[in-house]
Amino acid sequence: MATLASSLADQPGYCRVPYFNSFTSTKDEFDMPGLKTWLAVAIISFNVLSAVIAQDPFAAGVRPTDPLSPAEEQKALLVPDGFEVQLVAAEPDIFKPMNMAFDERGRMWITDSLEYPWAAPLDKPARDSVKILQDTDGDGKADKIITFADGLNIPIGIYPYPSRKDETTGKTIQGAIVYSIPFIWDLRDTDNDDVCDERIKLYGPFGYERDTHGMCNAFRRGFDGWIYACHGFNNISKVAGKDGHVVEMQSGNTFRFRMDGSRIEHFTHGQVNPFGMCFDPLFNIFTADCHTKPITQLLRG
């Protein structure tokens, strides 16, 4: 393996770079473009890219235009005949809603992110949350918004569960099963004030280092009592329940798990980046999948 033995000189054209070849134990040199050459190429590339973006703002990774107001954004949306778009909530009440679900009282729960798409370091405080949105006067807008849990890290999948008695403590609890890097959590409210006061790790850690765009999403409670979920693009996860059964997933998969952390099972594989999941009345399971067919029916092999 060759090891560089000196720094590059800032020279026009090419510079001679000495190195030591550890395979042959000899010294040698090779030609490499000087830093001025690299700088000129970088400036030309930047100017060409800027010109392209100026002509087509959609070519930019982030649009260089000013943001629209919620009302302007609403008018710009195009929907099929018979459909209507209504504004329920907007900034600054919410930021980047990732997933949503409804509880037995008709309230909307969302996972809300400021961090996305760059995860906060695990040793630093994160800024994301779970919020409960409620329309108290029936006009279709959320006029009561409660932060149920904060300090989360790109939370995506969420399943709010109805009040139940905890078999271990005997307490009546309510709350939500939530994915927040890198675990699936049971976020509990034990005193009925709609604020999480207890956090229990159920499964994990799940992989997130390769891509934060999918991860664990679309939590759906099946007719059989299991929670079904999607495992997103590119990441690698190896997790187990309390029973020791290990599940390994790479990139697009679906899985199911028990709410008490007792067991997790692989359900299907072969998708790229599944987002969203729903059931029909016969408990057939469907997901949307990025990069491939838009709707897929899942058949467990």
N, C-alpha and C positions, 0 to 999 in steps of 0.2 A: 504494500500500500504506500502510495506516494504521500509525503508530508511536506507542506510548503515551508520553506526555510527563510523567507524574507517577505517584507511588505511590498505591495505594488507601488511602483513609482508613478507619479502623475506626469506622464509623458504623452505627447501627441503620437498618433499612429499606434505602433505596437511597442511593448516593453518586454524585456527578457526576464523571465521569472525562474530563479533557481529553485530546485527542489531536491529532496533526498529520496531515492527509491529504496524502500526497505526490503524489496524482494531481491534486488541485485547488489545492495549495499554500495551503490554508486551515486555520485552527484551528477545532475544533468540540468538542462534549462529548456524552457519551451516559450514560444511566442504567445503573447496574450494582448488583446487590444488595451491600450492605455485608458486611464480614467476619463480623459478628455473625449476620447472616442465614444465611450459609453454614455457620457453626459450629452453629447450631441445627438446620439440615437434617441435617448430618453426625451429630449426636448422636442425633436421632430415627431415622435410618437404621440406625445402629449398634445401638440398642436393639431395633428391630424384627428385625434380623438375628440378634441374640443370642437373642431369644425363639424364633425359628424353629429355630435350631440346638439350643437346649435341648430342644425337642420332637422334633426329628429330627436326630440327630448325622450322618446321611448327607448332610445339606444342607451340611455344612462342607467346605471344600477339603481340610483335613486333619482327620481324626477327633479330637475333643477328649477321647477316652477313653484310658485307660492301655493300653500295648501288651500283647499276650498273650505268654506264654512260647512257645517253639517247640513244646512238648508240647501246650499249650492250643490253639495254632493248628492243629496237626495234627488234633486231635479235632474242630475246628470245620469242617474241610473235608468237603464232601459229594461223593461220586464215584458213578458208576453201579455197579450190581451186577457183581461179578467184579473190580473194581479195588481197589487198596489203596494208601494213601499212606504212605511211609516217610520218615523224616528222614535226610538225608544230611549236611547241614552247616548251621550257623546262626551268628548273631552270638555272640561277637566274631570268629570265624574268618573269616567273610565278611560283607559289608554289603549292597550292592544288586547282586546278580548280574544282568547285562544279557543276555548271550548265553552259550551253552555249546556245546562240541563235544568229541568223544572222539578220542584219538590211537590209533595202531596197537597200543599196549600196554593199551588199555582205561581209561586215565586220563581224568578229566574236566578240561577246561580251561574256565575262566570269565573273562569280563571283569567286574570288580568295581569298583563306584563309591561314593565318598563325595560327590563333587561333584554328581552328578545331582540335580535337573535344571538347576542353574545352573553353567555352564561356568566354569572358572577362567580369569582373564585370561591371554592367551598369553605375557605377560611375567612371570608369577608361577608359582612351583612348584605343580603339581597333585598330588592325593593318591590317584589311582586306580591300579588295578593289573590284571595278569593273574595268575591263580593256578592251580596244578595240584593237583587233589584226587585222592587215591588211597586205596582201601580195601585194606589189606594183609592183613587177616585174614578177609575174606569175610563180614562181618556186615552189609554194606550201608551202613556209615557211613564217611565220610572221616576216617581217623585219621592221615593224613599230608598236610599242606597246605604247598605251597611257593609263595612269591611269585616268579614267573618274571620279571616286569618291574613296576617301580613308576614313579611320577612321570607317569602318564598322565592324560588329560583326557577323561572320559566315554567310555571305550572301549566299543564295542558289538560289531561284527562280529569274528569270530575263526575262523581255520582253522589248527589245529596240523598241521604237515606232518612226514612221517617223515624220518629222517636221509638226507642226500644229499650228494654231493660238489659243492662250488661250482666251476663251470667256470672262473671267473676266478682264484681263489686256490688252488684245489686242496684246500682244507680240507673236512673232513667237518663239516657243520653240521646242526643241528636247530632247531626254533623254531616260530613262528606268524606268520601274516599277520593283522594287527590294525588295525582303525580306531580312531584316537584323535585327537580334534580337533587340527588340521583335515586330517590326512593318513591314507592307508593306508600302514602300515609293514610292513617285514619285520623282525621282532624275532628276532635270531639268538642261539643258544647255540653257541659255537665250541669249547668245551672240555668239553662233555658233563657239566656239573654242574647242569643244569636251571635255570640263571639266565642271563637275557639279558645278553650282553656286547657286542652290536653292534646298532645301529638304523639301518635304511636306509629313506629315504622312497621309496615306490613311486609314489604318485599323490596329487594334491591341489595346492592346498588345496580342500577341499569346503566348501560353505556349511553353516553351523551357527547363524548369528546369529538367524534367525527362529524356530527351534524345535529343541530338543535331544531331543525325544521319539522321533524316528525315526532320522534321519541314515543312515549306512551300516551295515547290519545283515545278519544271516543269511548269512554267507559259506559257500558250498557248492561243493566241487570237483566239476565235472561229469565225465561219462564221456569228454569230449573234452579234458580237461586244463585247461580254463578254470575260473576261480573265478567263480561267479555270486553276485550280491548284490542287496539292495534299497536304494533311495534314498528316504528318508522324507519326510514331509509338510512342505510350505511352503518348504523351503530351495531355493536356486538354486546350482547347481554348474556350473563350466566347467573341465574337466580334460583332460589329454592324457597319452599314454604317450611313451616315448622316440622312437617313430616319428613324433611330431607330430600324430597323428590326434586331433582335438578332439571331446569329447563334452559336450553341454550338457543339463542336466536341471533341471526345475523340479517340485518336489513329488514325488508318488508315481511312481517309475520302477523298472525293474530294469536291471541292466547286468552285464557280464562283463569280466574282465581276466586278463592273463597274470601269473603269479607273479613274473616277473623285471622287471616294470615296463615291458615293451616296448610293450604296446598295451592300450587300454581301448575297449570298444564298448558302445553303447546297445543294450539288448535289447528291452524293451517300455516303453510308457508308458500312462497312462490310469487308473492306480490313485490312491488318495488317500494312504494311509500304510501301505505293505506292511511287514508284520512276518513273519518266519519263511518258510522255503522248504524244499521237499523234492522229491525225484525218485522216480518209480516205476521198475520194472524196465525199462520201455521208454524211459526218459529223458524222459518227460513231466514238465514242471516245474509245481509248484503253490506258491502263496503264500497267506498269510492277509493280509487287508487291513482296517484299521480304517475305520469309517464307511460301508463299502459291503458287498458280498457277503463272507461270512466266508472262503470258499475260492475261489480263482481259478486256472484253468489258463492258463498263459502260452503264447501262440502268437505267434512272432515274425513280423511283417509284412514 
